[in-house]
Amino acid sequence: MDPEPTAFRFQYLLSIIFCIFLVSCSSADTPVAQKGILDLTHWDYRSKPTFNLQGDWSFFPNTFEPNLRSEKSPEFRKIPGVWPGSGYALLKLKILLPEKHGRLAIYSKHQATAFEILINGVSAGSSGEPGTSFETSAPDNRPVYYEWNESTKEVDISFKISNFHHRLTGLWFDIRFGDASALYKETLMLRDWDLFLSGLFFMSTIYHLGLFFLRRQDRTPLVFALFCFCLFLRIFVTEEKLIQFYFPWADYPLSMNLEYLTMYAALPLGLHFLRHSFPAYFPIKWMLLFYLISFTFSLSTLFPFPIPSIPVPYFQFVFLGGVVFAIVVLFRAIIHNEQYSLVIGFAILALIVAGIFDMLAARQIIFARFIIPIGLFVAILTQTFILSSRYRDLYREKEKLSDRLQRLNETYSRFVPISFLEFLGKGKLEDMRPGDQIKKEMTILFADIRSFTEISESLDSKESFELLNSYISEMEPLIHSNHGFVDKYFGDAIMALFPESSDDAVNAAISMQNRILDYNQRRMDQGNRAIGVGIGIHTGSLMMGLVGSGDRMESTVISDAVHLASKLEALNKYYGSSILISEDTYSRLKSPEKFLLRKLDKLKFRGKVEPRAIYELGDHLSKTEKEAFLRSKSNFERGVELFQYGKYLDSGESFREALRIYSGDRAANLYLKRCTEQIYSSTIKVQPGPDLA
């Protein structure tokens, strides 16, 4: 890992940072080498089995074979420690061991940039190949672990180190030493921790990519996924250098370039995520500027080493600029009480502390392991908390919207029947468009309150609407229960459609008239006037569709069948009947004999070439009236037939016979009057028949 402070650290909890800080810093009880000698004669390897080989090491620059007999005073270097420039040197440390100790081990991460460890002059392992020139030196960044048994009371540890591929030379990291079993477990734990974190960031990458592809309008998960992927790669190429274990072919330039690229990319991605969180306080031009700067720095990786390592210190200023900018954005967001601003602000403040901590560790001001992996883990937890909170809020909002949408649909369905939509092949109200239409044969029912204008004149506006609403609330369920639906209300009139069967419309009409009797009884009990209702039914082909513009639409039915049904309803007033059905409806009844029907007249309606018969329905009458209606049916229908043939005298006799059976037959009384008028037409003005306009 590059010793300079990395510039991408965001979103960490301050409390965790301080805990790791306390754990990571060197203990005051750790032995320190002085003038190339580390005294461990009082070392208790059971209570403190491992520690860092810190302090003054003997330093021999520009040689791997120092002259130990030279009278010149040796130089010493504090380890870990680096110095600028390239070169090679030998570092030596003599360790005085206690009388009792177990099997020993030494562990070193990658150093700058090639090294070999010698134990008592015997090679214990190397990373790369240290050399005396660029051509003879081969850099690498693999860690070295070595165990051995030592029976003597002292051990000499030497480091051959060379660097011609980086701007800094020396030992970047602490060298761990101690009991072999304890140190081996420690190295495994560090490697497993990096594996755990890398797996966590990889899964977080996949998870947030999934969120983005499910809802591409929000790019926040995409930005955070890319940020997590940078962290995933960075853990693989830093600290324990997992990339070298799982991909042995990955050489030094590839590993270091990936380390630099992830550092350069993570800063703008972190700021990009911040902008998505608080777009009102983060102008897009600043985000693009950070992307441009990071891209410019990343171009250095195209050049041979050591050039890619040179710009890293200058990126510190960009990092500091990003920190200041992030603090300003968060400060404004917190002042304006933006959602999650405190949580994100706390995380980023912790990140800044982590960055400063690692900067001090990288410059050997403090000696500690880099705590960024811990911070990254906390960052994921912070983002998970924010995501879970957002999805909780979204779920609650969804429930509210679903409830509101359901209420709206219920409200809209009162204006546009759901059955109407189903016939148009529309499952949702929002799918409706002007011009949607369908042609279908249906039975149309018209119902109208008799003399409503006269009744409403005795009522105020509130009472008139109360009357209408109470009447409709009585009628509409009967229509629905007979497989019909209300298409329109015309003031006091109801237009209903029955798509399945003409029998449904006839049954609905009978139920409506029976309900009117109960309804009128309640009205009269309250001191109100009773109402009468006329119903006309006709079956025919009609067009259903939507008319209007994009701003306002309305369902409508277009057909002369509608006009004919409306005319039948109006004819009830002329004949004194309550329910009239057309010949077309009569012919489509499954079992006409089930109903109490009689042929009432044969009329030529407007737009029709041939006259059409109309029928009166008597199933809604009282029991006595039904019996009279049925017994007088043959006389009445014979009278109608004779009237149509112009045999008015014989017709009149038939109607008189019908009236002797059913004295309250208003239609028979009407026909008898018309027969009399026709017989005495020379002296009496003949009244015309019903108005069929």
ZAGU-259262 format. One record per residue (C-alpha): x, y, z. Coordinates in steps of 0.02 Angstrom, whole numbers. Layout:
% residues N
X;Y;Z
...
***
This chain:
% residues 693
0;0;0
59;174;-40
119;259;122
40;424;77
-136;460;139
-268;391;23
-396;514;-41
-556;419;-44
-611;391;136
-796;429;165
-942;376;278
-874;302;439
-935;307;617
-827;411;732
-844;298;882
-779;146;787
-634;249;720
-579;299;894
-594;120;957
-484;56;816
-366;201;847
-340;147;1026
-317;-35;978
-202;0;831
-81;119;911
81;50;981
77;3;1162
197;85;1282
250;-89;1341
313;-142;1169
503;-165;1168
596;-43;1056
765;-73;972
908;41;1018
1063;60;911
1026;-97;813
992;-209;964
823;-266;1030
831;-336;1206
698;-472;1234
783;-560;1379
632;-519;1489
505;-557;1353
356;-661;1411
297;-739;1249
143;-812;1335
66;-645;1386
126;-548;1233
167;-674;1098
187;-552;952
245;-372;928
325;-253;803
512;-242;775
518;-54;801
659;62;843
835;95;778
903;-31;652
1081;-31;589
1079;49;417
1207;15;277
1165;115;121
1218;66;-54
1279;-107;-5
1216;-281;34
1384;-338;109
1436;-211;241
1610;-208;317
1570;-240;498
1753;-215;549
1756;-38;484
1802;92;614
1670;208;544
1521;229;661
1368;138;592
1211;230;543
1040;193;616
865;210;546
699;206;635
592;65;571
465;75;497
530;221;398
557;280;220
666;404;129
642;486;-40
725;428;-199
787;262;-263
930;152;-207
972;-3;-106
1032;-40;70
1049;-169;207
955;-156;372
1010;-262;520
940;-297;692
1011;-405;831
881;-481;948
930;-543;1121
814;-686;1165
759;-751;1335
815;-920;1397
644;-998;1365
544;-967;1208
450;-1068;1080
461;-1081;892
490;-908;816
415;-824;662
430;-661;566
304;-579;451
326;-430;336
205;-351;214
266;-287;48
401;-154;64
476;-27;-56
493;-111;-174
594;-273;-165
669;-356;-12
746;-515;55
745;-571;237
898;-659;309
896;-748;477
1073;-773;544
1135;-749;366
1016;-879;290
881;-822;170
706;-836;246
609;-774;96
595;-629;-23
471;-516;-110
537;-480;-283
723;-476;-309
826;-337;-228
962;-271;-341
1087;-133;-360
1009;-54;-515
845;-37;-609
895;-180;-723
945;-302;-584
801;-261;-466
629;-343;-486
491;-261;-383
351;-358;-302
226;-331;-162
195;-503;-90
208;-524;99
338;-642;174
309;-761;320
444;-873;394
458;-990;546
611;-1067;626
678;-1144;786
810;-1043;876
909;-1123;1016
1037;-984;1036
1011;-830;1145
1019;-707;1001
966;-694;820
1023;-579;680
888;-516;561
941;-430;400
838;-347;265
910;-325;92
804;-189;16
806;-99;-151
692;22;-240
699;87;-418
512;85;-454
437;204;-326
467;380;-265
503;318;-86
624;187;-22
622;94;144
512;-11;254
334;54;241
255;-64;366
292;-138;535
380;-305;541
291;-428;653
392;-548;760
353;-672;897
288;-844;940
257;-942;779
85;-1012;819
17;-844;878
90;-749;731
22;-877;607
-153;-859;679
-134;-670;672
-89;-670;488
-234;-786;449
-354;-674;544
-295;-520;448
-314;-611;283
-486;-678;330
-540;-504;384
-491;-434;215
-584;-577;130
-738;-541;234
-734;-356;192
-702;-386;7
-848;-508;2
-957;-381;92
-915;-244;-33
-939;-360;-180
-1111;-414;-119
-1154;-232;-85
-1104;-193;-264
-1219;-327;-333
-1361;-276;-217
-1355;-92;-265
-1340;-134;-449
-1497;-238;-430
-1585;-90;-349
-1532;21;-494
-1592;-98;-630
-1758;-117;-541
-1782;72;-536
-1669;160;-659
-1743;331;-626
-1643;341;-464
-1455;333;-499
-1402;341;-316
-1387;149;-301
-1281;145;-461
-1158;274;-392
-1146;184;-225
-1123;17;-316
-974;87;-412
-904;159;-250
-919;-12;-166
-836;-95;-316
-688;25;-297
-675;-25;-114
-687;-209;-161
-541;-191;-283
-442;-84;-163
-446;-213;-23
-385;-342;-148
-233;-237;-195
-188;-161;-24
-148;-222;152
-131;-412;137
-121;-405;-54
-253;-539;-85
-235;-514;-272
-63;-596;-264
-130;-750;-174
-276;-782;-291
-199;-717;-451
-12;-757;-447
9;-689;-623
-37;-513;-560
130;-422;-561
188;-266;-468
136;-135;-600
-40;-206;-613
-64;-214;-425
1;-38;-394
-95;38;-540
-256;-38;-473
-215;36;-303
-193;210;-377
-344;199;-493
-462;146;-353
-396;291;-249
-425;417;-388
-598;348;-433
-667;333;-257
-656;520;-217
-772;583;-356
-887;433;-333
-903;472;-148
-941;654;-188
-1062;599;-324
-1157;496;-195
-1160;650;-81
-1232;753;-223
-1371;626;-252
-1411;637;-66
-1416;828;-63
-1430;892;-244
-1492;1065;-192
-1326;1105;-107
-1204;1020;-226
-1190;1104;-399
-1158;979;-537
-1013;1082;-604
-912;1045;-447
-945;860;-462
-886;863;-643
-731;959;-589
-683;823;-464
-711;691;-597
-600;787;-718
-460;808;-589
-466;624;-539
-464;571;-722
-311;681;-751
-219;601;-605
-268;427;-665
-179;458;-831
-14;439;-737
-44;250;-729
-13;242;-917
172;279;-888
308;159;-826
356;155;-643
406;251;-540
307;389;-631
133;331;-571
187;352;-388
245;532;-408
74;622;-418
6;537;-261
63;673;-137
-19;807;-244
-184;714;-239
-185;749;-53
-232;929;-91
-376;869;-200
-430;756;-59
-426;899;65
-525;1007;-56
-655;870;-70
-662;857;120
-692;1044;138
-824;1044;2
-912;894;80
-913;981;250
-992;1137;173
-1126;1035;85
-1166;937;242
-1169;1094;349
-1298;1174;234
-1400;1014;228
-1401;1000;418
-1450;1182;439
-1598;1156;322
-1643;996;416
-1629;884;263
-1676;702;287
-1531;591;344
-1412;740;343
-1357;707;523
-1325;522;491
-1225;554;332
-1136;702;413
-1084;596;561
-1020;459;446
-919;579;338
-846;666;491
-789;496;553
-714;464;381
-614;623;390
-545;571;559
-501;402;485
-412;487;341
-309;593;460
-268;440;564
-206;345;413
-108;497;354
-15;501;520
14;313;512
79;324;334
205;457;383
261;355;534
203;490;655
105;351;738
135;166;713
-26;73;679
-117;-34;554
-222;61;428
-401;66;491
-485;100;324
-553;-80;308
-643;-58;474
-708;110;418
-768;39;253
-864;-94;347
-948;39;453
-986;137;293
-1086;-9;225
-1181;-22;389
-1219;164;381
-1281;153;202
-1383;-2;247
-1465;94;388
-1506;239;271
-1573;121;136
-1680;25;259
-1748;189;328
-1785;253;154
-1872;93;103
-1971;96;264
-2028;273;222
-2062;223;42
-2164;74;100
-2267;184;215
-2291;310;75
-2338;168;-42
-2471;109;80
-2542;285;92
-2540;305;-97
-2618;134;-121
-2758;178;-2
-2783;344;-87
-2778;264;-260
-2905;135;-205
-3019;272;-143
-2994;368;-305
-3033;214;-408
-3189;185;-306
-3237;366;-334
-3198;361;-521
-3294;198;-540
-3448;293;-484
-3427;405;-636
-3361;274;-758
-3430;100;-719
-3301;-38;-703
-3410;-147;-815
-3398;-13;-948
-3208;-24;-940
-3212;-214;-949
-3314;-209;-1110
-3187;-89;-1182
-3048;-208;-1133
-2975;-85;-1008
-2922;-152;-840
-2874;18;-770
-2947;192;-776
-2779;265;-828
-2781;156;-985
-2936;244;-1052
-2914;352;-1207
-3037;454;-1310
-3098;349;-1456
-3098;181;-1365
-3259;95;-1420
-3347;-71;-1446
-3508;-128;-1532
-3618;-250;-1438
-3799;-304;-1419
-3871;-260;-1250
-4036;-228;-1164
-4066;-47;-1113
-4174;2;-965
-4240;179;-941
-4323;228;-777
-4397;399;-740
-4492;477;-594
-4666;534;-645
-4701;721;-623
-4534;753;-540
-4537;935;-592
-4702;960;-505
-4639;870;-349
-4476;969;-343
-4569;1134;-349
-4634;1098;-175
-4458;1059;-113
-4302;1163;-89
-4140;1116;-179
-4072;1014;-34
-4233;913;-17
-4238;884;-205
-4064;810;-205
-4101;708;-50
-4253;635;-140
-4151;593;-295
-4008;515;-197
-4121;412;-86
-4219;351;-240
-4060;306;-336
-3984;218;-185
-4141;107;-183
-4137;69;-370
-3953;45;-409
-3922;-112;-302
-4069;-197;-390
-3989;-162;-559
-3821;-232;-501
-3901;-386;-423
-3977;-427;-593
-3809;-418;-684
-3831;-242;-750
-3742;-77;-722
-3793;105;-724
-3722;197;-872
-3793;370;-840
-3905;476;-732
-4010;605;-824
-4077;711;-682
-4214;598;-610
-4192;467;-749
-4083;311;-742
-4008;226;-895
-3946;50;-860
-3868;-82;-973
-3888;-270;-962
-3757;-359;-1068
-3799;-540;-1029
-3986;-567;-1049
-4150;-476;-1079
-4223;-576;-935
-4103;-483;-818
-4174;-315;-870
-4356;-374;-850
-4319;-449;-678
-4233;-287;-627
-4384;-185;-682
-4502;-295;-580
-4389;-279;-426
-4379;-91;-448
-4568;-70;-454
-4590;-182;-301
-4458;-80;-208
-4548;81;-255
-4701;19;-161
-4598;-4;-1
-4507;159;-32
-4671;255;-51
-4739;180;108
-4588;247;205
-4608;417;122
-4793;429;165
-4757;376;344
-4641;528;353
-4776;640;282
-4698;649;107
-4782;627;-61
-4771;458;-149
-4685;446;-318
-4721;346;-474
-4590;274;-591
-4605;225;-773
-4486;97;-850
-4449;62;-1033
-4345;-85;-1095
-4275;-116;-1269
-4143;-235;-1338
-4032;-188;-1484
-3858;-160;-1553
-3765;-12;-1481
-3592;67;-1481
-3505;97;-1314
-3356;211;-1305
-3266;363;-1237
-3288;538;-1304
-3198;697;-1258
-3022;766;-1261
-2866;731;-1162
-2925;850;-1025
-3099;778;-1000
-3181;617;-1057
-3350;537;-1034
-3423;366;-1068
-3569;362;-1187
-3684;244;-1283
-3730;285;-1464
-3880;196;-1542
-4060;223;-1594
-4096;82;-1470
-4064;209;-1332
-4193;326;-1407
-4320;185;-1422
-4297;131;-1240
-4318;311;-1185
-4477;326;-1291
-4549;167;-1213
-4521;239;-1040
-4615;397;-1093
-4761;296;-1166
-4801;230;-993
-4881;397;-953
-4992;386;-1109
-5050;207;-1079
-5058;220;-890
-4934;75;-874
-4779;55;-767
-4664;-59;-869
-4658;-71;-1059
-4542;-183;-1161
-4511;-186;-1347
-4544;-327;-1470
-4354;-353;-1484
-4339;-379;-1297
-4491;-493;-1295
-4420;-603;-1433
-4255;-625;-1338
-4333;-680;-1174
-4283;-858;-1134
-4457;-902;-1070
-4584;-763;-1103
-4720;-868;-1022
-4634;-848;-854
-4684;-664;-854
-4856;-584;-847
-4854;-497;-1016
-4986;-435;-1137
-4973;-354;-1307
-5014;-171;-1282
-4997;-92;-1454
-4907;-94;-1620
-4821;70;-1663
-4711;139;-1799
-4563;221;-1714
-4456;354;-1791
-4317;279;-1895
-4403;109;-1909
-4481;47;-2072
-4601;-78;-1997
-4716;-53;-1846
-4655;-136;-1686
-4761;-216;-1551
-4745;-159;-1372
-4788;-261;-1218
-4847;-216;-1044
-4776;-308;-895
-4889;-344;-746
-4780;-447;-628
-4760;-301;-508
-4947;-285;-476
-5035;-342;-319
-5101;-520;-311
-5281;-466;-349
-5226;-356;-492
-5116;-494;-564
-5265;-613;-569
-5374;-483;-653
-5232;-437;-772
-5212;-619;-822
-5400;-657;-841
-5428;-501;-946
-5275;-530;-1055
-5364;-622;-1198
-5506;-493;-1210
-5380;-350;-1203
-5265;-420;-1338
-5417;-462;-1450
-5476;-283;-1430
-5303;-216;-1478
-5300;-325;-1634
-5478;-271;-1687
-5430;-89;-1655
-5282;-103;-1771
-5395;-176;-1907
-5516;-30;-1887
-5658;-132;-1812
-5688;-5;-1675
-5864;-66;-1625
-5805;-245;-1596
-5645;-182;-1517
-5743;-76;-1396
-5846;-227;-1342
-5686;-325;-1306
-5617;-184;-1199
-5783;-170;-1105
-5772;-356;-1067
-5591;-332;-1010
-5643;-189;-896
-5783;-295;-819
-5644;-416;-764
-5508;-284;-724
-5595;-121;-686
-5433;-30;-645
-5357;-64;-817
-5306;111;-875
-5247;49;-1045
-5418;-33;-1079
-5504;129;-1030
-5391;224;-1151
-5431;106;-1295
-5619;111;-1257
-5613;301;-1266
-5518;295;-1430
-5644;170;-1503
-5787;285;-1456
-5698;432;-1537
-5672;333;-1697
-5855;278;-1704
-5918;455;-1683
-5775;538;-1779
-5900;635;-1887
-5966;731;-1735
-5820;716;-1610
-5640;770;-1637
-5529;615;-1638
-5381;620;-1517
-5218;567;-1599
-5118;416;-1538
-4959;425;-1436
-4819;547;-1483
-4679;443;-1561
-4563;585;-1608
***
